[in-house]
Amino acid sequence: MNHLASSLSFLELEGRLRPLTSISTDRYDKSTKVHLSHTQISAAYGSNPSPPYLSEQWTAYTHPEGQLYFCRHSQPRVITEAYLYTRQNLEQITLWALWIENICRDLGISIGADVELFLQIDEAGCGYYFIDHATRSEFWLEGLDTEELGMPEVASETHLKLALEQHYWSHVERFPMHFGGLQTKTVDELICILSYAQIDRMTSPLSTFPYTPEEFTKHIELLRANRDYIADGHATCVVARLWTIVANHRFTTHYGDERSRLSRDQSIVLTGHDETVPGRFLPNLISRLSLGVSDQYLSKISDMFVDDLIYIDQWQKFIAQCFRDWRMSSLNAFALLILHAPLLWIHAFPWLSLASSVLLVLSLISSAFLLFRHESLLDASAGEAASYLLMIRSKKYNFHPLSFVYALPRALTFWGMIILFIHALSLVTIHQGLAVGLPLLVFISIVICGIRRITSTDSGSVFSFRCSSTQSDSKDFV
C-alpha cells in the first residue's frame, strides 16, 4: 500500500493503511477495561438525556451483542468500531476515510451505493476492507495474497469467491443495524437451503451438512419467525449468522467447483499426509499387538477426520464410544483380577499369574489415564476437536500411534485374559492329565475360530470386528 500513499502525502496520518478481512478484526480481542465509580445523577436526567456530540452524517448503532459501532451514511458508507465520541478518534477516522476516497479517485475505482468501507484504527495505523452488498463479496484497493490476509488456501477462483462470500456474511452479522435489513427473498433462499440440508441429513449418513435434522428444524423455525421483521437489525443478525454457516459449509465442500465434496468421507484435498506413506512394519506390529483393536480406532478416526475436517456429531459419538469402551475395559480387567484370587494358593506357573495380573493392572491404569486425559474433550466444539487431532497426529505414522494408545485398555485386557486362560488350562492339564487338557484346548479353539469366522469380514486380521456398509454408519465400535 506504500505506493498508494504517495498520492496523498499531504495528509498527516500516523501509521500505515493495511488490509484486513471481516474475520480478522480485533472485535473479540480488545483488552481495555473500564473503571467503575459512583457518580452524581442530575435532576430529571432520565426524562431529557443529552446524547454525546457526534458530527454530521455519523450515526451510532448498537449490535444485539452490545457492541457500539458507528456508520457514516455517505457513498461509500463508512463503518467503524472506534469510539467516535472521542474527538481524536473522529478526526483520525475522517482523515483515513478521506485518504481512501482520494485513492479510489486516483485509481479510477468506482464505489457504488451498495459498498461499505470498514475502518479500524490502532497504534499501527488503520486497517480496512470493502464489502459489496450487491455481489456479497469483500475487496481491497490492491491485489493481495490470501496468505497475507490470513485466509486459508484455495483451489480455484470459484473457491476464492466462496471464502469472500463468507467474509461478507460475517460483516453483515457484525454490523446489521444501519442499512435497513436484507431482502425477504434472501431469507426464503436460506430457508430452502436449510430445508434441503435437513432432508439430506435425514436420508444420508454421509451428508456433508454440519447440523442434525433437529437443529435444522430449530434454524428454519427461527428464520420463519424473523421473516416478517427482516428490516430490524436483530432479525438481520440472525439471518446473517446462518448465512455465514452456509457460506462456510460451501467453502469446505468446494460448492460449485470442478471437484466438490459430495459425501462426508470423500477426500478431495491433496495434503502432505496423502504423499507420506508410512512403512508397514510399525502399523502391522501395532495391529498385531493390539489384536486388531487399534485398526477399529484408526478406521473410525480416518473416516471422521477427512481432509482435516470434523463434524461435531461424529466427534461426540466417537469420544462417547471411547469412554464406554475404556470404562468397560477397566471393569473387565478388574473382574479378571478377582479371578486370580484362587491362583494365590496354587504355586504352579506363578510367572503366568504375574504376567496376566500385570497386564490387567496396566489396563486399569491406561483406562483411568485416558478417561482423565480426554474428559475435557467430551464437550469440545468441532474446532477444538480438530485442533486436538491436528496436534496429536504423527507426521510420519499419521494416526497409527494414537489408535494404538486408544486400543491399549481393551488390548491389555484381552492379553491378560488370554494368559489367564493359558494358566488355567495348564493347571487343568497338570492335575487332570493331557487326556483332558488337550481335548479341552481343541474344543475351545474350535469355538473361538467358529465365532471369528462367522462374525468377521476381514480374515487377514486377528479379532477384527469391522464391517462395511455404504447405506448406514456401521463403523461404530461394538
C-alpha positions as CSV (number, residue, x, y, z in Angstrom):
1,M,0.0,0.0,0.0
2,N,3.0,2.3,0.3
3,H,2.9,3.2,-3.4
4,L,-0.6,4.4,-3.0
5,A,0.3,6.7,-0.1
6,S,2.4,9.0,-2.2
7,S,-0.7,10.5,-4.0
8,L,-1.9,11.9,-0.7
9,S,1.2,12.6,1.3
10,F,-0.2,16.0,2.3
11,L,-2.4,14.3,4.9
12,E,-0.6,13.9,8.2
13,L,-1.6,10.5,9.4
14,E,0.2,8.2,11.8
15,G,0.9,4.7,10.8
16,R,0.0,2.9,7.6
17,L,-3.0,1.7,5.7
18,R,-3.2,-2.1,5.7
19,P,-5.8,-4.6,4.5
20,L,-8.0,-6.6,6.9
21,T,-10.7,-9.2,6.5
22,S,-14.0,-9.1,8.2
23,I,-13.0,-12.1,10.4
24,S,-9.5,-10.7,11.3
25,T,-10.5,-7.6,13.1
26,D,-9.9,-7.1,16.8
27,R,-13.6,-7.2,17.7
28,Y,-13.2,-10.0,20.2
29,D,-9.6,-9.3,21.1
30,K,-9.9,-6.0,22.8
31,S,-8.3,-5.9,26.2
32,T,-9.1,-2.4,27.5
33,K,-11.1,-2.2,30.8
34,V,-13.5,0.3,32.3
35,H,-13.2,1.9,35.7
36,L,-16.3,1.8,37.9
37,S,-17.1,4.5,40.3
38,H,-20.1,6.3,41.9
39,T,-21.4,9.4,40.2
40,Q,-24.0,12.2,40.6
41,I,-27.3,11.8,38.8
42,S,-28.7,15.2,37.7
43,A,-32.3,16.2,38.2
44,A,-34.7,14.9,35.5
45,Y,-31.7,13.0,34.0
46,G,-33.8,10.2,32.5
47,S,-36.5,12.4,31.1
48,N,-34.2,14.5,28.9
49,P,-30.9,12.8,28.3
50,S,-28.3,14.7,26.4
51,P,-26.5,12.4,23.9
52,P,-22.8,12.9,23.4
53,Y,-21.9,15.1,20.4
54,L,-21.5,13.4,17.0
55,S,-20.6,15.1,13.8
56,E,-22.9,15.4,10.8
57,Q,-23.6,12.1,8.8
58,W,-22.3,9.8,11.6
59,T,-24.9,7.7,13.5
60,A,-24.3,5.4,16.4
61,Y,-25.7,1.9,16.5
62,T,-25.6,-1.0,19.0
63,H,-25.2,-4.6,17.9
64,P,-27.5,-7.1,19.6
65,E,-24.4,-8.4,21.4
66,G,-24.0,-4.9,22.9
67,Q,-21.1,-3.7,20.7
68,L,-21.3,0.0,19.8
69,Y,-20.4,0.9,16.3
70,F,-20.7,4.0,14.0
71,C,-21.9,4.5,10.4
72,R,-21.3,7.4,8.2
73,H,-24.2,7.5,5.7
74,S,-22.4,8.5,2.6
75,Q,-21.0,6.9,-0.6
76,P,-19.4,4.7,0.3
77,R,-20.9,4.1,3.8
78,V,-18.1,4.0,6.4
79,I,-18.3,1.6,9.3
80,T,-16.1,1.6,12.4
81,E,-16.0,0.4,16.0
82,A,-13.7,3.2,17.0
83,Y,-15.3,5.3,19.8
84,L,-16.2,8.4,17.8
85,Y,-17.5,10.3,20.8
86,T,-13.7,10.9,21.3
87,R,-12.7,13.8,19.1
88,Q,-9.3,12.4,18.3
89,N,-10.8,9.1,17.0
90,L,-13.4,11.0,15.0
91,E,-10.6,13.1,13.3
92,Q,-8.5,10.1,12.6
93,I,-11.4,8.1,11.1
94,T,-12.4,11.1,9.0
95,L,-8.9,11.6,7.6
96,W,-8.4,7.9,6.8
97,A,-11.8,7.8,5.0
98,L,-10.9,10.9,3.0
99,W,-7.5,9.4,2.2
100,I,-9.1,6.2,0.9
101,E,-11.7,8.1,-1.1
102,N,-8.9,10.1,-2.8
103,I,-7.0,6.9,-3.6
104,C,-10.1,5.5,-5.2
105,R,-10.4,8.6,-7.4
106,D,-6.7,8.4,-8.4
107,L,-7.0,4.7,-9.3
108,G,-10.3,5.2,-11.1
109,I,-12.1,2.8,-8.8
110,S,-15.9,3.4,-8.8
111,I,-17.6,2.9,-5.5
112,G,-21.3,2.0,-5.8
113,A,-24.1,2.8,-3.4
114,D,-24.1,-0.9,-2.2
115,V,-20.5,-0.7,-1.0
116,E,-19.4,-0.2,2.6
117,L,-15.9,0.6,3.9
118,F,-14.8,-0.7,7.3
119,L,-12.0,1.1,9.2
120,Q,-10.1,0.0,12.3
121,I,-7.6,2.4,13.8
122,D,-4.9,1.4,16.2
123,E,-1.3,2.3,17.1
124,A,0.0,0.8,13.8
125,G,-2.3,2.9,11.6
126,C,-5.6,1.9,10.0
127,G,-6.9,-1.4,8.8
128,Y,-9.6,-1.5,6.2
129,Y,-11.7,-3.6,3.8
130,F,-14.7,-3.0,1.5
131,I,-17.8,-5.2,1.2
132,D,-20.3,-5.1,-1.6
133,H,-23.9,-5.9,-0.8
134,A,-24.7,-6.4,-4.5
135,T,-22.1,-9.1,-5.1
136,R,-21.9,-10.5,-1.5
137,S,-18.2,-10.1,-1.5
138,E,-15.2,-8.4,0.1
139,F,-12.5,-6.5,-1.8
140,W,-9.5,-4.1,-1.3
141,L,-7.7,-1.4,-3.2
142,E,-4.8,-3.5,-4.5
143,G,-4.0,-7.1,-5.3
144,L,-3.2,-9.2,-2.3
145,D,-2.1,-12.7,-1.4
146,T,-4.5,-14.9,0.6
147,E,-1.7,-15.8,3.0
148,E,-1.0,-12.1,3.6
149,L,-4.6,-11.7,4.6
150,G,-4.6,-14.8,6.9
151,M,-7.0,-16.6,4.7
152,P,-7.0,-20.4,4.0
153,E,-5.6,-21.8,0.8
154,V,-8.0,-22.1,-2.1
155,A,-8.3,-24.4,-5.1
156,S,-9.7,-22.0,-7.7
157,E,-11.4,-18.7,-8.4
158,T,-14.7,-20.2,-7.5
159,H,-13.3,-21.4,-4.2
160,L,-11.9,-18.0,-3.5
161,K,-15.3,-16.3,-4.1
162,L,-16.9,-18.7,-1.6
163,A,-14.3,-17.6,1.0
164,L,-15.1,-13.9,0.3
165,E,-18.8,-14.5,0.5
166,Q,-18.3,-16.0,4.0
167,H,-16.4,-12.8,4.9
168,Y,-19.3,-10.7,3.5
169,W,-21.9,-12.5,5.7
170,S,-19.6,-12.2,8.7
171,H,-19.5,-8.5,8.2
172,V,-23.3,-8.3,7.9
173,E,-23.6,-10.3,11.1
174,R,-21.4,-7.9,13.0
175,F,-22.9,-4.7,11.6
176,P,-26.6,-5.4,10.9
177,M,-28.3,-2.3,12.4
178,H,-27.7,0.5,10.0
179,F,-28.6,-0.3,6.4
180,G,-32.3,-1.2,6.6
181,G,-32.1,-5.0,6.6
182,L,-32.0,-7.8,4.0
183,Q,-34.5,-8.6,1.3
184,T,-37.2,-11.2,2.0
185,K,-36.0,-13.4,-0.9
186,T,-32.7,-13.7,0.9
187,V,-34.5,-15.3,3.9
188,D,-36.6,-17.5,1.6
189,E,-33.4,-18.7,-0.2
190,L,-31.8,-19.6,3.1
191,I,-34.9,-21.5,4.3
192,C,-34.8,-23.6,1.1
193,I,-31.1,-24.3,1.6
194,L,-31.5,-25.4,5.2
195,S,-34.6,-27.5,4.2
196,Y,-32.5,-29.4,1.7
197,A,-29.7,-29.8,4.3
198,Q,-32.3,-31.2,6.8
199,I,-33.6,-33.8,4.4
200,D,-30.1,-34.7,3.3
201,R,-29.1,-35.3,6.9
202,M,-32.3,-37.4,7.5
203,T,-31.7,-39.6,4.5
204,S,-27.9,-39.9,4.2
205,P,-25.5,-40.9,7.0
206,L,-22.6,-39.3,5.0
207,S,-24.2,-35.9,4.5
208,T,-21.7,-33.0,4.5
209,F,-24.0,-30.6,6.3
210,P,-22.8,-29.9,9.9
211,Y,-26.0,-30.0,11.9
212,T,-28.5,-32.6,12.9
213,P,-32.1,-32.6,11.5
214,E,-33.4,-31.4,14.9
215,E,-31.0,-28.5,14.8
216,F,-32.0,-27.6,11.3
217,T,-35.7,-27.6,12.4
218,K,-34.9,-25.0,15.0
219,H,-33.0,-22.9,12.5
220,I,-35.8,-22.9,10.0
221,E,-38.3,-22.1,12.7
222,L,-36.2,-19.1,13.7
223,L,-36.0,-17.9,10.1
224,R,-39.7,-18.1,9.5
225,A,-40.3,-16.3,12.8
226,N,-38.0,-13.5,11.7
227,R,-39.0,-13.3,8.1
228,D,-41.6,-10.5,8.6
229,Y,-39.2,-8.5,10.6
230,I,-36.2,-8.6,8.3
231,A,-35.8,-4.8,8.3
232,D,-35.0,-5.0,12.0
233,G,-31.3,-5.3,12.8
234,H,-31.8,-8.2,15.2
235,A,-33.5,-10.3,12.6
236,T,-30.8,-9.3,10.1
237,C,-28.2,-10.6,12.5
238,V,-30.0,-13.9,12.9
239,V,-30.2,-14.4,9.1
240,A,-26.6,-13.3,8.5
241,R,-25.2,-15.7,11.1
242,L,-27.0,-18.7,9.5
243,W,-25.8,-17.5,6.1
244,T,-22.2,-17.4,7.5
245,I,-22.6,-21.1,8.4
246,V,-23.9,-21.9,4.9
247,A,-21.1,-20.0,3.3
248,N,-18.5,-21.8,5.4
249,H,-20.1,-25.2,4.5
250,R,-19.9,-24.3,0.8
251,F,-16.3,-23.3,1.2
252,T,-15.3,-26.6,2.9
253,T,-17.2,-28.7,0.3
254,H,-16.0,-26.6,-2.7
255,Y,-19.6,-25.9,-3.7
256,G,-19.9,-25.3,-7.4
257,D,-16.3,-26.1,-8.1
258,E,-14.9,-28.6,-10.6
259,R,-14.2,-31.0,-7.7
260,S,-16.7,-30.8,-4.9
261,R,-17.2,-32.9,-1.8
262,L,-20.4,-34.9,-2.1
263,S,-20.1,-37.1,1.0
264,R,-18.6,-36.6,4.4
265,D,-16.0,-39.4,3.9
266,Q,-14.9,-38.2,0.5
267,S,-11.3,-36.7,0.3
268,I,-10.8,-34.1,-2.3
269,V,-7.8,-32.1,-1.0
270,L,-4.2,-33.3,-1.5
271,T,-2.3,-32.9,1.7
272,G,1.2,-33.7,2.9
273,H,-0.2,-36.8,4.7
274,D,-1.5,-38.1,1.4
275,E,2.0,-38.0,-0.1
276,T,3.6,-39.6,3.0
277,V,3.3,-43.4,3.1
278,P,4.3,-44.9,6.4
279,G,6.3,-48.1,6.5
280,R,4.3,-51.2,7.1
281,F,6.4,-52.6,9.9
282,L,5.1,-50.4,12.7
283,P,1.4,-50.3,11.6
284,N,1.5,-54.1,11.3
285,L,3.2,-54.5,14.7
286,I,0.7,-52.2,16.3
287,S,-2.2,-54.1,14.8
288,R,-1.0,-57.5,16.0
289,L,0.0,-56.3,19.4
290,S,-3.5,-54.8,19.9
291,L,-5.2,-57.9,18.4
292,G,-6.7,-55.7,15.7
293,V,-8.4,-53.3,18.2
294,S,-6.2,-50.4,17.0
295,D,-7.5,-51.0,13.5
296,Q,-11.0,-50.2,14.6
297,Y,-9.9,-46.9,16.1
298,L,-7.8,-46.0,13.1
299,S,-10.7,-46.7,10.7
300,K,-13.1,-44.5,12.7
301,I,-10.6,-41.6,13.1
302,S,-9.8,-41.7,9.4
303,D,-13.4,-41.8,8.5
304,M,-14.2,-38.9,10.9
305,F,-11.3,-36.6,10.0
306,V,-11.3,-36.5,6.2
307,D,-9.3,-33.6,4.8
308,D,-8.7,-32.3,8.3
309,L,-12.5,-31.6,8.7
310,I,-14.6,-32.9,11.5
311,Y,-18.3,-32.9,12.2
312,I,-19.3,-32.3,15.8
313,D,-21.9,-35.0,16.0
314,Q,-19.4,-37.6,14.6
315,W,-16.8,-36.5,17.2
316,Q,-19.3,-36.7,20.0
317,K,-20.3,-40.2,19.0
318,F,-16.7,-41.2,18.7
319,I,-15.5,-39.8,22.0
320,A,-18.6,-41.1,23.9
321,Q,-17.9,-44.6,22.5
322,C,-14.3,-44.3,23.5
323,F,-15.3,-43.6,27.1
324,R,-17.7,-46.5,27.1
325,D,-15.0,-48.8,25.8
326,W,-12.4,-47.6,28.3
327,R,-14.8,-48.0,31.2
328,M,-15.9,-51.5,30.1
329,S,-12.2,-52.5,29.7
330,S,-11.5,-51.4,33.2
331,L,-14.5,-53.3,34.6
332,N,-13.4,-56.4,32.7
333,A,-9.9,-56.1,33.9
334,F,-11.0,-55.7,37.5
335,A,-13.2,-58.8,37.2
336,L,-10.4,-60.8,35.7
337,L,-8.1,-59.7,38.5
338,I,-10.5,-61.1,41.0
339,L,-10.4,-64.5,39.3
340,H,-6.7,-64.6,40.1
341,A,-7.5,-65.0,43.8
342,P,-7.8,-68.8,43.7
343,L,-4.4,-69.0,42.0
344,L,-2.7,-67.4,45.0
345,W,-2.7,-70.8,46.7
346,I,-1.5,-72.7,43.7
347,H,2.3,-72.5,43.2
348,A,2.4,-73.9,39.7
349,F,3.4,-71.4,36.9
350,P,3.5,-68.3,39.1
351,W,5.1,-66.3,36.3
352,L,1.9,-66.8,34.2
353,S,-0.2,-65.5,37.1
354,L,2.1,-62.5,37.5
355,A,2.1,-61.7,33.8
356,S,-1.7,-61.7,33.4
357,S,-2.0,-59.6,36.6
358,V,0.5,-57.0,35.4
359,L,-1.3,-56.7,32.1
360,L,-4.7,-56.3,33.7
361,V,-3.4,-53.7,36.1
362,L,-1.9,-51.8,33.2
363,S,-5.3,-52.0,31.5
364,L,-6.8,-50.4,34.6
365,I,-4.2,-47.7,34.7
366,S,-4.4,-46.9,31.0
367,S,-8.2,-46.7,31.1
368,A,-8.1,-44.3,34.1
369,F,-5.4,-42.1,32.4
370,L,-7.3,-42.0,29.1
371,L,-10.6,-41.1,30.8
372,F,-8.9,-38.3,32.8
373,R,-6.9,-37.0,29.8
374,H,-10.0,-36.8,27.5
375,E,-12.6,-35.6,29.9
376,S,-12.4,-32.0,28.6
377,L,-12.9,-33.3,25.1
378,L,-16.4,-34.6,25.8
379,D,-17.9,-31.2,25.3
380,A,-15.4,-30.0,22.8
381,S,-16.5,-27.9,19.8
382,A,-15.7,-29.1,16.2
383,G,-12.8,-26.6,16.1
384,E,-11.4,-27.8,19.4
385,A,-11.6,-31.4,18.3
386,A,-10.0,-30.7,15.0
387,S,-7.2,-28.8,16.7
388,Y,-6.6,-31.7,19.1
389,L,-6.4,-34.2,16.3
390,L,-4.1,-32.0,14.3
391,M,-1.7,-31.6,17.2
392,I,-1.7,-35.3,18.2
393,R,-1.3,-36.6,14.6
394,S,2.2,-38.1,13.8
395,K,3.9,-36.6,10.8
396,K,5.3,-40.0,9.8
397,Y,2.8,-42.5,11.0
398,N,-0.4,-40.4,10.9
399,F,-2.9,-41.7,13.5
400,H,-1.4,-45.2,14.0
401,P,0.2,-44.3,17.4
402,L,-2.9,-42.6,18.6
403,S,-5.1,-45.6,17.6
404,F,-2.7,-47.9,19.5
405,V,-2.9,-45.8,22.6
406,Y,-6.7,-45.7,22.4
407,A,-6.7,-49.5,22.0
408,L,-4.4,-50.2,24.9
409,P,-7.1,-50.8,27.7
410,R,-9.0,-53.3,25.6
411,A,-5.9,-55.0,24.1
412,L,-4.2,-55.3,27.5
413,T,-7.4,-56.9,28.9
414,F,-7.5,-59.3,26.0
415,W,-3.9,-60.3,26.6
416,G,-4.4,-60.6,30.3
417,M,-7.4,-62.8,29.7
418,I,-5.5,-65.0,27.2
419,I,-2.6,-65.6,29.6
420,L,-5.1,-66.3,32.4
421,F,-6.8,-68.9,30.2
422,I,-3.4,-70.5,29.3
423,H,-2.6,-70.6,33.0
424,A,-5.9,-72.2,33.9
425,L,-5.6,-74.7,31.0
426,S,-2.1,-75.6,32.1
427,L,-3.3,-76.3,35.7
428,V,-6.1,-78.5,34.3
429,T,-3.6,-80.4,32.2
430,I,-1.2,-80.9,35.2
431,H,-4.0,-82.1,37.6
432,Q,-6.3,-84.0,35.2
433,G,-3.7,-85.1,32.6
434,L,-3.2,-84.5,28.9
435,A,-6.2,-86.6,28.0
436,V,-8.5,-83.9,29.5
437,G,-6.4,-80.8,28.8
438,L,-5.8,-81.5,25.1
439,P,-9.5,-82.1,24.1
440,L,-10.5,-79.1,26.1
441,L,-8.0,-76.9,24.2
442,V,-9.2,-78.3,20.9
443,F,-12.8,-77.7,21.8
444,I,-12.2,-74.1,22.9
445,S,-10.1,-73.4,19.8
446,I,-12.9,-74.6,17.5
447,V,-15.5,-72.4,19.3
448,I,-13.3,-69.3,19.1
449,C,-12.4,-69.9,15.4
450,G,-16.0,-70.5,14.6
451,I,-17.2,-67.3,16.2
452,R,-14.4,-65.4,14.5
453,R,-15.1,-66.8,11.1
454,I,-18.9,-66.2,11.3
455,T,-18.6,-62.6,12.6
456,S,-15.6,-61.3,10.8
457,T,-15.4,-60.0,7.2
458,D,-11.7,-59.4,7.3
459,S,-9.9,-62.8,7.5
460,G,-6.5,-61.2,7.5
461,S,-6.8,-59.5,10.9
462,V,-7.0,-61.3,14.2
463,F,-10.0,-60.4,16.3
464,S,-11.1,-57.8,13.7
465,F,-14.8,-57.0,14.1
466,R,-15.0,-54.3,11.4
467,C,-17.8,-54.4,8.8
468,S,-18.5,-52.0,6.0
469,S,-21.7,-50.6,4.6
470,T,-22.5,-47.8,2.1
471,Q,-26.0,-47.4,3.4
472,S,-25.5,-46.8,7.1
473,D,-22.9,-45.6,9.5
474,S,-21.9,-49.0,10.6
475,K,-18.3,-48.3,11.7
476,D,-19.2,-47.5,15.3
477,F,-17.5,-49.7,17.9
478,V,-19.2,-52.7,19.3
